[in-house]
Amino acid sequence: EEALINAWEHGNLELKSEWKDELSSGHEFSKFEEMRKIRMTDDLYCTRKIILNVQVADGILEICVQDEGTGFKDREIGSELDHRVYGRGLSIIDNIMDSIEFNEKGNRITMRKALNQ
């Protein structure tokens, strides 16, 4: 679920996590929420697709999520949690799955979990 939400919000809608700390121009919502609302009606962003591929073979669950966004460069997963309400998704995925990989562009994550442990 976390990978799908990231693909939609940060990939296809190109929303920046830092915007969650910024108030919108109307000060009712964060800039993140304001931009999400705008981009969900903008054909440049809202028509993008997410590809979900799930398979089980030889006791290994493999889940691949790919968006049509520009990708991200900082693929380092931090283990420390701080006061922010964002930025924990990849750490959660890393703790649950046995392995995760990103493509070179940074718009696809492949997660694997052994089911026979």
Number of C-alpha atoms within 10 A of each C-alpha: 8 12 19 18 12 19 25 23 20 20 26 26 26 20 19 14 16 13 15 18 13 14 15 16 10 9 10 10 14 18 22 20 17 18 17 20 12 13 18 16 11 12 9 11 20 15 13 14 15 18 12 14 11 12 10 13 9 8 11 14 16 18 18 19 19 24 24 19 22 14 20 15 10 7 10 8 14 11 12 7 11 9 5 11 10 12 14 17 15 18 15 13 17 17 11 13 15 13 14 17 13 17 11 10 11 18 22 24 17 18 21 20 17 15 11 7 5
